[in-house]
Amino acid sequence: MEHTEQEITTAVDEIRVELIRDMGKGIVPQTVVDFGTLHDYVDANTYGGFCDPARRADWGSADMNAVQNRVNAWLKAGQPVPSPDAEVGPSPKAGKA
């Protein structure tokens, strides 16, 4: 199932808020500059609810890649900060070895 531009943008915004929260808590260092490096600290694929069947179970790889590519670009651009006030899912640190 392909998702709308608004749905993709919403997912990107949720991930950015989750990342800012985790950076503020020291779970993820603020020096992370790409999506791949997030995996050194958390299961980054769970950001945005992509592993939560109640949130985004129907998202295919093309849409998930589009979201992750935008988050990657945001990280590379120095993380222009959105408001971290939104309520989002739990931190993906659970289960990370």
Buried (B, 14 or more C-beta within 10 A) or exposed (E): EEBEEEBBEBBBBBBBBBBBBBBEEEBBEEEBEEBEBBEEBBBBBBBBBBBEEEBBEEBEEEBBEBBBEBBBEBBEEEBEEBEBEEEBBEBBBEEBE
